């Protein structure tokens, strides 16, 4: 374990440095910068008095939706790539799978008593769409005003928003017994936001607000436990996984939900020679959101050192509908309606397809990479998500 200790002491200062860097990275909380971007009316436009309440409603709806979307994203699996079980007939320990397992889907296989792994992944995302709204081309209408007897709004405010994140996640997993694993995932996030809002009144365009923010900090830490239900010799393995996310991320910077969340899932795995299949289904909840999720993965051991992985994963946010225009009467001008954005009642369902590979570079070191592509048009989306990781297994 001395080798593991030395590597852990190298990773530790990196986590501490990133956490301490957070206060200096953003002068104002990201939520406040987003609020300014959506509600500032300091620039005179030469038109009528705006409906400030509608701007505030839009700001609150967009902030809540982004908070839930960004802070509940699935973290990569903490399952060990090298899994073992005792062979009573031979009196030895043997591997239980030829493949190194999937990226996000949990395996039912456990690491084995006193065996574990530590790892680090880097994920990069540039968001382009929110529900049916393009964030980047300036066509995202956030508020508008329209005479009831006219077919089109005469006053429109549009938002351009460049939103991106880089997440470094440190994971650890240890086999307490041959059937019980405990693990942790510690995400450090760099979130960037830059945007502008333009008012178009009777064809005249005027910039209303520009704003930018960058924050670096600890997101919500996940603590996990996995109990294998089936016997070690079964071709089909079943397990239950429990996860608690601690409120370590700053909600004002859109890094954490601000409350404890917890959930569980059932996982089933089949070992078919060089193929393995893993299925997950479960639910989680917090004071901010209620979520159900599923995933399925197939892993193929192309060689003793290379595993090719394909996954599909999805989730349903049960109390968070789509961002939808809502029409209300203007508070001071008769015959005019103001269009504002609200989070509609209902749910949001999203899914993604993941493909990648894991390479056993040497010893029990794994290098992996994957790309995710959205399979639905709801929620906060990017064209693709890239991810690279490094993992080390230990124990004996």
N, C-alpha and C positions, 0 to 999 in steps of 0.2 A: 504493500500500500504506500510505501514511501514515494514511488514514482508518481502515483496518483496525487499524493499530497503536494509534491513539488509543482505539478501542473495546476492544481487547484490554487496554489498561492500565486501563480502567475495570472490567472484569470481574475482572482479577487480584486486586485488593485484597479483593473479595467472597469469592473462594475462600480466601484467606489468613485472613480474619476468621472464616469458618465453621470452618475447620480448627482455629484456635486456641481457638475457643469450646468445643470438645468436652470438654476436661478439666474445665471448670467446670460443665458441664451435668448430669453424672451423678456423684453422690458415690460410688456403688458401681457396679461393672460390672453390666450388665443381667443377665448370666448368674447372678451371685451373688444378685441380688434375686429372680430366678425360682427359684433353689434354695431360698432362705429361704421363699418363698411355698408351695413344694410339700412341704418337709420339716420346718418348724418344729413342734415338739411342746411348746413351753414353757407353753401354756395347759392347765391340768389339766381333763380331761374326766370324771373319775370312773369311767371304764371300765378295761379291761385294758391291759396294756403293748402298745404298737403294734409292728408289724413294721417297724423302721427301714430294713431292707434293701430292702423293697418300695417304700418312699417314695423311696429313693435311686435305685432302678432306674427308677421312673416319671419322676423328675426328669431323669435322664440321657437317657432316650428322648425326652422332650418337648423338652429343650434342643437335642439333636442335630437333631431334625426341624425345629425353628424355624430353627436356624442354616443348614441347607441350603436350606430354602425361601426365607428372606429374602435370602440372599447370592448366590443363583444366578438371581434373577429377570432376565428379558431386559431389556436396555437398549434405548433407542430407536435407530433406525438412524442411522448417521453419513453416509449417502449424501447427496450434494448435491441440492438441489431443482432447481437449474438445471444441466443437463448439456449439453455442447457437443461437436462434432466438426468437423474441418476439411472443407470442401467444395472438393476439388481443381479441379472444373470451374469454379466461380465464384471460386476463390481467396479465399474468406471462411470465417468460422467460423459454424456454424449450430447451433441447439438440436436435440437428438436426441429430445426428448419434449415434448409439449404439456402433460402433467400434471406436478405437483410431487412425485409419488411417495408411497409409503405411510409409515406411522409406524414400525413395527417390522421389517417385511420389507425385506431388502436388495435394492436394484436392481442389475442387471448393468451398467447404464450408468455410465460414469465421468464425473467433472466436466470433464475436459479439462486439458491441460498448463497449469500455473501458475494454475489456477482452483480456487477452494475455497469453504468456508463455515464460519461459526462460529454457534453457536446455544446456546440455553438452554431447558430444559423443566422444568416443575414438575408433579410427580405426587403425588396424595394418595390414601391407602388407609386404610380402617378395616376390619380383619379381623373376620369374624363366625363362621367355621367352620374346623375343622381335621379333615379327613376327614369322618366322620359325626357329629362332636361340635360342639355349639353352644358357642361360647366365652363368650357374653354373658348367657345366661339362668340361669346357676347350676346347670345340669343335667349338667355335664361331670364324670363320676365318674373320679377319678384313682386312688383305692385303696378297697378294701372288704374286709370280713371276713365269712365265712359258715360256719355249721355245715354239715357235709356232709349232714346229714339234714333240713335246712331248705331251703325253696324260694327264700328271699330273704336277702340279707345283713342282718345285724343291726347292722352298723357301716359307715357310708359316709362318704367324704370327697369333697366336690364343689368344683370350681374355677370361679370367675368371672374372666374375663380380658379386659380391654379393651386391645387391641393395635393400634397405628396407626403410620403412617409418612408423612412428607412428604419427597420426594426432589427435589432440584434437580440436574439433570445438565447440565454444560457440554460441548458437543461441538465438535470441529473436524475439518475434512477438507480435504485439498489434493491436487490432481492432480500427481503427480511427472512423469508422462508422459501422453499421451493415453489410455493403457490401464491405468495404474497409479495408484491412489489410496491414500493412507495417512490414517488418522484416529485420533482419541482421544475417549474419553468419560470424564468426571470426575464421578462422582456424590457429592453431599453429602447425607447422610441425617439427618433428625431422627426418632428412634424413641421412642415413648412406650409404657409398659407400666404398667398398674394392675390389681390383682386382689385377690381374697380367697378364702380356703379355709374351708369350713364342715364341721364334723364332725356327723353325725347318728347318735346311739347310742340304739337302742331308742326312736326317735321324738323324742328330745330333741336340739335343735340348739344348737351352740355354735361361735362364731367362733374359728378356730384361728390364722389369720394374715391380715394385710393388708400390702400392699407396693406401692410405686410407683417408677418410674424413668424418667428422660428422658435421652437422650444425643444429641449432635449431633457428627457427625464425617465424615471422608472414608471412603467405602466403597471397594471394590476398583476400581481404574482399569482400563479396557479400552483396549488398543492394537490397531488393526485395519489390515489391508492388503487391498486388493481388486485382482485382476488380471482384466481383461476378456480372454476367450479368443477371441471371435468378432471379425470385422472390423467396422469402424465403419459400414459400409453395410448390414450384415445386418439383416433385419427381426426376427430372433430373436437376442438377445444372451445369451451365456453368460459366467459369471465364477466365480472361486473367491475365497472370503473367508477369511482367517485372523484369529483373535483370540486375544490373550493377556490374561488378567486378572492384574494385579499384586496381591500381598497387602498393600495399603495400608490396608485396613479392619481395625479391632480386632475379633478374633473373640470376645473376652470381652463386648463390647457388641453382638454379633450383627450387626456391620457388615461383616465380611469372613470369608472361608473360612479364612484363616490360612496359605494355601499358594498357589503359582502354579497357575493353571489355563489350559488352552489348548484350542483346537478349530478346526474349519473347517467351511465349508458350501459347497455348490454352489448357484448361483442362476441362474435362467433368466428372461428378460424378453421380452415381446412388445409391440410398439407397433402399435396398430390405430387409427390416426387419433387421435381424442380419448380413446380408451381405452388403458390399459396394464395388463398382467397380469404379476405377479411371483411366482415360486415359489422357495422355499428349502428345503433339507434338509441336515442336518449333525449333528455330534456334538462333544462336548467332555468333558473329564475333569480331575480333580484328585485330590489325596490324600483329599478328603472325599466326592466324588460323581462318578458317571459319568452323562452326560446325552446323549440324542438329541433332536433338535428339528426341527420343520417349521413352515412358514408359507406362506400364500397370500394375495395381495392383488390387488384390482382398483381402479384409479384412473380417474376420469372427469373430464376437463376440461370442467366445466359452462360456463365462460367463460374467456377468456385470463387472468383473475385468480383464478379459484376452481377448486379441485380437490376433488372428493368422493371419500372413500376408504372401502373396506370390507375388513376383513382377518379371517382366522382363523389362530390360532397355537396350537401345542401343544408339549408336551415330555414326555419320559419319563425319570424318574430311575430308572436301572436297578438301583441297589443300595439303594433306600430304599422300603420297603413302608409300609403304613398303620399308624397307631397302633392297637394291638390289645390287649384284655385278656388277661392270662395268669394262670393259677391255680397257686399253689404252697402247700405245707403251711406253716402258721404255725410259726415256729421254737420256740415255747415252750408252745403250747396244743394238746393233742391233739384231733383231730376238727374242727379249724378250718382253713379254707383262706383265704389272702390273695389278693385279686385286685389285680394290678399292671398297668401299661401298658408294653408293649414295642413296638419297631418291628419289625413282622413281616417275614420274608424276602420278597423279591419286588421289585416296582417300583411306582411311582406315576406315573400318566398324568394330565395336566391339559391343558385347552384353554380358550381365550377367544376371544370375538368382539369385534372392535374396529370402531367406526364414527366418522367425523369428517370434518373439512374443513380445507383450507389456503387462506389468502387472501393474495394478493399485495397488500399494503397500498399500497406505492409502491416505485419502483425495484426492487431485488432483496431487499426485506424481506418476509418471510413471517410471518404470524400463524396459528397453527393450534390446534385443540382436538379432543379425542377422548374417548370413553367406552368402557371395556372391561367386558364382562359375562362371568362364568365360564360355560363350557358343560359342565362336568363337576362331579362331587361329591367328587372326591378332592383331597388336598392342603390347603394353607392358602388360604382363599378369603375374598373380600369380596363384598358385593352388587354393587358396581360400582367401577371405578377411573376417576377423572377426571384429565385431563392437558391442559395448555396449554403452548404453546411459541412461541419467537420465533427466527427464523433469518435470517441475512444472508449472501448470496453475493457473492463478489468475484473480481477477476482480469480479464484481458483479453488 
